[in-house]
Amino acid sequence: MTPNIAVVRIETPHWRSIPLWIPLFLLWIPVILLSPILLLVIVGLSIAGRVDPLRALSVIWGIVCSLPGTNVRVTSEGTKVVVRIL
């Protein structure tokens, strides 16, 4: 399953933002349009690095499909940034 939505929330000691919902499925439109170029770049880089192109595509697809459920929390001097990918 590909990631569909990212939820971003920024919290400071004095201010708490509302969650910002970013629709990631809209990013798939330009990715699909640029897919022939991306495919050539990935194949070229994998051949230059002496890696099987199908293996490289498989690993990239596995990483993209494992993104849902990812939670990233960064805290610095009382400010928190939380990113969840659904």
Chimera marker file (.cmm) of the C-alpha trace (Angstrom):
<marker_set name="trace">
<marker id="1" x="0.000" y="0.000" z="0.000" r="1" g="1" b="0" radius="0.5"/>
<marker id="2" x="1.405" y="3.382" z="-0.934" r="1" g="1" b="0" radius="0.5"/>
<marker id="3" x="1.322" y="6.333" z="1.469" r="1" g="1" b="0" radius="0.5"/>
<marker id="4" x="-1.768" y="8.505" z="1.023" r="1" g="1" b="0" radius="0.5"/>
<marker id="5" x="-1.696" y="11.215" z="3.708" r="1" g="1" b="0" radius="0.5"/>
<marker id="6" x="0.934" y="12.840" z="5.917" r="1" g="1" b="0" radius="0.5"/>
<marker id="7" x="-0.092" y="14.617" z="9.114" r="1" g="1" b="0" radius="0.5"/>
<marker id="8" x="2.268" y="17.353" z="10.328" r="1" g="1" b="0" radius="0.5"/>
<marker id="9" x="1.976" y="19.037" z="13.725" r="1" g="1" b="0" radius="0.5"/>
<marker id="10" x="4.282" y="21.685" z="15.219" r="1" g="1" b="0" radius="0.5"/>
<marker id="11" x="4.195" y="22.435" z="18.944" r="1" g="1" b="0" radius="0.5"/>
<marker id="12" x="6.096" y="25.132" z="20.822" r="1" g="1" b="0" radius="0.5"/>
<marker id="13" x="5.926" y="25.925" z="24.555" r="1" g="1" b="0" radius="0.5"/>
<marker id="14" x="3.641" y="28.906" z="23.813" r="1" g="1" b="0" radius="0.5"/>
<marker id="15" x="1.736" y="27.716" z="20.762" r="1" g="1" b="0" radius="0.5"/>
<marker id="16" x="0.201" y="24.477" z="19.501" r="1" g="1" b="0" radius="0.5"/>
<marker id="17" x="-0.783" y="24.201" z="15.862" r="1" g="1" b="0" radius="0.5"/>
<marker id="18" x="-3.639" y="22.228" z="14.418" r="1" g="1" b="0" radius="0.5"/>
<marker id="19" x="-2.652" y="19.122" z="12.478" r="1" g="1" b="0" radius="0.5"/>
<marker id="20" x="-1.854" y="19.846" z="8.838" r="1" g="1" b="0" radius="0.5"/>
<marker id="21" x="-3.085" y="17.057" z="6.565" r="1" g="1" b="0" radius="0.5"/>
<marker id="22" x="-1.017" y="16.767" z="3.380" r="1" g="1" b="0" radius="0.5"/>
<marker id="23" x="-2.517" y="14.560" z="0.646" r="1" g="1" b="0" radius="0.5"/>
<marker id="24" x="0.395" y="12.496" z="-0.665" r="1" g="1" b="0" radius="0.5"/>
<marker id="25" x="-1.731" y="10.788" z="-3.283" r="1" g="1" b="0" radius="0.5"/>
<marker id="26" x="-1.625" y="14.045" z="-5.268" r="1" g="1" b="0" radius="0.5"/>
<marker id="27" x="2.146" y="13.586" z="-5.574" r="1" g="1" b="0" radius="0.5"/>
<marker id="28" x="1.567" y="10.367" z="-7.492" r="1" g="1" b="0" radius="0.5"/>
<marker id="29" x="0.220" y="12.323" z="-10.501" r="1" g="1" b="0" radius="0.5"/>
<marker id="30" x="3.574" y="13.976" z="-11.364" r="1" g="1" b="0" radius="0.5"/>
<marker id="31" x="5.408" y="10.759" z="-10.428" r="1" g="1" b="0" radius="0.5"/>
<marker id="32" x="3.333" y="8.824" z="-12.959" r="1" g="1" b="0" radius="0.5"/>
<marker id="33" x="3.966" y="11.487" z="-15.613" r="1" g="1" b="0" radius="0.5"/>
<marker id="34" x="7.712" y="11.471" z="-14.907" r="1" g="1" b="0" radius="0.5"/>
<marker id="35" x="7.926" y="7.688" z="-14.509" r="1" g="1" b="0" radius="0.5"/>
<marker id="36" x="9.676" y="7.012" z="-17.860" r="1" g="1" b="0" radius="0.5"/>
<marker id="37" x="12.454" y="9.456" z="-16.930" r="1" g="1" b="0" radius="0.5"/>
<marker id="38" x="12.647" y="8.128" z="-13.357" r="1" g="1" b="0" radius="0.5"/>
<marker id="39" x="12.847" y="4.567" z="-14.658" r="1" g="1" b="0" radius="0.5"/>
<marker id="40" x="15.739" y="5.447" z="-16.987" r="1" g="1" b="0" radius="0.5"/>
<marker id="41" x="17.574" y="7.251" z="-14.162" r="1" g="1" b="0" radius="0.5"/>
<marker id="42" x="17.145" y="4.329" z="-11.756" r="1" g="1" b="0" radius="0.5"/>
<marker id="43" x="18.257" y="1.810" z="-14.373" r="1" g="1" b="0" radius="0.5"/>
<marker id="44" x="21.247" y="3.975" z="-15.340" r="1" g="1" b="0" radius="0.5"/>
<marker id="45" x="22.338" y="4.441" z="-11.732" r="1" g="1" b="0" radius="0.5"/>
<marker id="46" x="21.920" y="0.757" z="-10.933" r="1" g="1" b="0" radius="0.5"/>
<marker id="47" x="23.991" y="-0.260" z="-13.970" r="1" g="1" b="0" radius="0.5"/>
<marker id="48" x="26.665" y="2.305" z="-13.044" r="1" g="1" b="0" radius="0.5"/>
<marker id="49" x="26.704" y="0.928" z="-9.494" r="1" g="1" b="0" radius="0.5"/>
<marker id="50" x="26.704" y="-2.678" z="-10.772" r="1" g="1" b="0" radius="0.5"/>
<marker id="51" x="23.389" y="-3.537" z="-9.156" r="1" g="1" b="0" radius="0.5"/>
<marker id="52" x="20.610" y="-5.520" z="-10.819" r="1" g="1" b="0" radius="0.5"/>
<marker id="53" x="18.041" y="-2.921" z="-12.081" r="1" g="1" b="0" radius="0.5"/>
<marker id="54" x="15.082" y="-5.129" z="-11.137" r="1" g="1" b="0" radius="0.5"/>
<marker id="55" x="16.496" y="-5.566" z="-7.638" r="1" g="1" b="0" radius="0.5"/>
<marker id="56" x="16.925" y="-1.775" z="-7.322" r="1" g="1" b="0" radius="0.5"/>
<marker id="57" x="13.324" y="-1.154" z="-8.434" r="1" g="1" b="0" radius="0.5"/>
<marker id="58" x="12.121" y="-3.836" z="-6.021" r="1" g="1" b="0" radius="0.5"/>
<marker id="59" x="13.953" y="-2.239" z="-3.089" r="1" g="1" b="0" radius="0.5"/>
<marker id="60" x="12.669" y="1.264" z="-3.943" r="1" g="1" b="0" radius="0.5"/>
<marker id="61" x="9.088" y="-0.018" z="-4.237" r="1" g="1" b="0" radius="0.5"/>
<marker id="62" x="9.445" y="-1.854" z="-0.917" r="1" g="1" b="0" radius="0.5"/>
<marker id="63" x="10.608" y="1.331" z="0.804" r="1" g="1" b="0" radius="0.5"/>
<marker id="64" x="7.716" y="3.370" z="-0.621" r="1" g="1" b="0" radius="0.5"/>
<marker id="65" x="5.169" y="0.731" z="0.384" r="1" g="1" b="0" radius="0.5"/>
<marker id="66" x="6.528" y="0.499" z="3.936" r="1" g="1" b="0" radius="0.5"/>
<marker id="67" x="6.137" y="4.244" z="4.610" r="1" g="1" b="0" radius="0.5"/>
<marker id="68" x="2.544" y="4.086" z="5.952" r="1" g="1" b="0" radius="0.5"/>
<marker id="69" x="2.664" y="3.879" z="9.735" r="1" g="1" b="0" radius="0.5"/>
<marker id="70" x="5.883" y="5.876" z="9.988" r="1" g="1" b="0" radius="0.5"/>
<marker id="71" x="6.041" y="8.346" z="12.885" r="1" g="1" b="0" radius="0.5"/>
<marker id="72" x="8.820" y="10.936" z="13.061" r="1" g="1" b="0" radius="0.5"/>
<marker id="73" x="9.200" y="13.068" z="16.196" r="1" g="1" b="0" radius="0.5"/>
<marker id="74" x="11.840" y="15.775" z="16.480" r="1" g="1" b="0" radius="0.5"/>
<marker id="75" x="12.275" y="17.849" z="19.658" r="1" g="1" b="0" radius="0.5"/>
<marker id="76" x="14.616" y="20.811" z="20.031" r="1" g="1" b="0" radius="0.5"/>
<marker id="77" x="14.550" y="23.388" z="22.819" r="1" g="1" b="0" radius="0.5"/>
<marker id="78" x="10.926" y="22.716" z="23.674" r="1" g="1" b="0" radius="0.5"/>
<marker id="79" x="9.693" y="22.780" z="20.078" r="1" g="1" b="0" radius="0.5"/>
<marker id="80" x="8.229" y="19.536" z="18.764" r="1" g="1" b="0" radius="0.5"/>
<marker id="81" x="7.610" y="18.538" z="15.161" r="1" g="1" b="0" radius="0.5"/>
<marker id="82" x="5.590" y="15.377" z="14.604" r="1" g="1" b="0" radius="0.5"/>
<marker id="83" x="5.087" y="13.810" z="11.169" r="1" g="1" b="0" radius="0.5"/>
<marker id="84" x="2.862" y="10.770" z="10.714" r="1" g="1" b="0" radius="0.5"/>
<marker id="85" x="2.414" y="9.042" z="7.377" r="1" g="1" b="0" radius="0.5"/>
<marker id="86" x="-0.897" y="7.247" z="6.964" r="1" g="1" b="0" radius="0.5"/>
<link id1="1" id2="2" r="1" g="1" b="0" radius="0.2"/>
<link id1="2" id2="3" r="1" g="1" b="0" radius="0.2"/>
<link id1="3" id2="4" r="1" g="1" b="0" radius="0.2"/>
<link id1="4" id2="5" r="1" g="1" b="0" radius="0.2"/>
<link id1="5" id2="6" r="1" g="1" b="0" radius="0.2"/>
<link id1="6" id2="7" r="1" g="1" b="0" radius="0.2"/>
<link id1="7" id2="8" r="1" g="1" b="0" radius="0.2"/>
<link id1="8" id2="9" r="1" g="1" b="0" radius="0.2"/>
<link id1="9" id2="10" r="1" g="1" b="0" radius="0.2"/>
<link id1="10" id2="11" r="1" g="1" b="0" radius="0.2"/>
<link id1="11" id2="12" r="1" g="1" b="0" radius="0.2"/>
<link id1="12" id2="13" r="1" g="1" b="0" radius="0.2"/>
<link id1="13" id2="14" r="1" g="1" b="0" radius="0.2"/>
<link id1="14" id2="15" r="1" g="1" b="0" radius="0.2"/>
<link id1="15" id2="16" r="1" g="1" b="0" radius="0.2"/>
<link id1="16" id2="17" r="1" g="1" b="0" radius="0.2"/>
<link id1="17" id2="18" r="1" g="1" b="0" radius="0.2"/>
<link id1="18" id2="19" r="1" g="1" b="0" radius="0.2"/>
<link id1="19" id2="20" r="1" g="1" b="0" radius="0.2"/>
<link id1="20" id2="21" r="1" g="1" b="0" radius="0.2"/>
<link id1="21" id2="22" r="1" g="1" b="0" radius="0.2"/>
<link id1="22" id2="23" r="1" g="1" b="0" radius="0.2"/>
<link id1="23" id2="24" r="1" g="1" b="0" radius="0.2"/>
<link id1="24" id2="25" r="1" g="1" b="0" radius="0.2"/>
<link id1="25" id2="26" r="1" g="1" b="0" radius="0.2"/>
<link id1="26" id2="27" r="1" g="1" b="0" radius="0.2"/>
<link id1="27" id2="28" r="1" g="1" b="0" radius="0.2"/>
<link id1="28" id2="29" r="1" g="1" b="0" radius="0.2"/>
<link id1="29" id2="30" r="1" g="1" b="0" radius="0.2"/>
<link id1="30" id2="31" r="1" g="1" b="0" radius="0.2"/>
<link id1="31" id2="32" r="1" g="1" b="0" radius="0.2"/>
<link id1="32" id2="33" r="1" g="1" b="0" radius="0.2"/>
<link id1="33" id2="34" r="1" g="1" b="0" radius="0.2"/>
<link id1="34" id2="35" r="1" g="1" b="0" radius="0.2"/>
<link id1="35" id2="36" r="1" g="1" b="0" radius="0.2"/>
<link id1="36" id2="37" r="1" g="1" b="0" radius="0.2"/>
<link id1="37" id2="38" r="1" g="1" b="0" radius="0.2"/>
<link id1="38" id2="39" r="1" g="1" b="0" radius="0.2"/>
<link id1="39" id2="40" r="1" g="1" b="0" radius="0.2"/>
<link id1="40" id2="41" r="1" g="1" b="0" radius="0.2"/>
<link id1="41" id2="42" r="1" g="1" b="0" radius="0.2"/>
<link id1="42" id2="43" r="1" g="1" b="0" radius="0.2"/>
<link id1="43" id2="44" r="1" g="1" b="0" radius="0.2"/>
<link id1="44" id2="45" r="1" g="1" b="0" radius="0.2"/>
<link id1="45" id2="46" r="1" g="1" b="0" radius="0.2"/>
<link id1="46" id2="47" r="1" g="1" b="0" radius="0.2"/>
<link id1="47" id2="48" r="1" g="1" b="0" radius="0.2"/>
<link id1="48" id2="49" r="1" g="1" b="0" radius="0.2"/>
<link id1="49" id2="50" r="1" g="1" b="0" radius="0.2"/>
<link id1="50" id2="51" r="1" g="1" b="0" radius="0.2"/>
<link id1="51" id2="52" r="1" g="1" b="0" radius="0.2"/>
<link id1="52" id2="53" r="1" g="1" b="0" radius="0.2"/>
<link id1="53" id2="54" r="1" g="1" b="0" radius="0.2"/>
<link id1="54" id2="55" r="1" g="1" b="0" radius="0.2"/>
<link id1="55" id2="56" r="1" g="1" b="0" radius="0.2"/>
<link id1="56" id2="57" r="1" g="1" b="0" radius="0.2"/>
<link id1="57" id2="58" r="1" g="1" b="0" radius="0.2"/>
<link id1="58" id2="59" r="1" g="1" b="0" radius="0.2"/>
<link id1="59" id2="60" r="1" g="1" b="0" radius="0.2"/>
<link id1="60" id2="61" r="1" g="1" b="0" radius="0.2"/>
<link id1="61" id2="62" r="1" g="1" b="0" radius="0.2"/>
<link id1="62" id2="63" r="1" g="1" b="0" radius="0.2"/>
<link id1="63" id2="64" r="1" g="1" b="0" radius="0.2"/>
<link id1="64" id2="65" r="1" g="1" b="0" radius="0.2"/>
<link id1="65" id2="66" r="1" g="1" b="0" radius="0.2"/>
<link id1="66" id2="67" r="1" g="1" b="0" radius="0.2"/>
<link id1="67" id2="68" r="1" g="1" b="0" radius="0.2"/>
<link id1="68" id2="69" r="1" g="1" b="0" radius="0.2"/>
<link id1="69" id2="70" r="1" g="1" b="0" radius="0.2"/>
<link id1="70" id2="71" r="1" g="1" b="0" radius="0.2"/>
<link id1="71" id2="72" r="1" g="1" b="0" radius="0.2"/>
<link id1="72" id2="73" r="1" g="1" b="0" radius="0.2"/>
<link id1="73" id2="74" r="1" g="1" b="0" radius="0.2"/>
<link id1="74" id2="75" r="1" g="1" b="0" radius="0.2"/>
<link id1="75" id2="76" r="1" g="1" b="0" radius="0.2"/>
<link id1="76" id2="77" r="1" g="1" b="0" radius="0.2"/>
<link id1="77" id2="78" r="1" g="1" b="0" radius="0.2"/>
<link id1="78" id2="79" r="1" g="1" b="0" radius="0.2"/>
<link id1="79" id2="80" r="1" g="1" b="0" radius="0.2"/>
<link id1="80" id2="81" r="1" g="1" b="0" radius="0.2"/>
<link id1="81" id2="82" r="1" g="1" b="0" radius="0.2"/>
<link id1="82" id2="83" r="1" g="1" b="0" radius="0.2"/>
<link id1="83" id2="84" r="1" g="1" b="0" radius="0.2"/>
<link id1="84" id2="85" r="1" g="1" b="0" radius="0.2"/>
<link id1="85" id2="86" r="1" g="1" b="0" radius="0.2"/>
</marker_set>
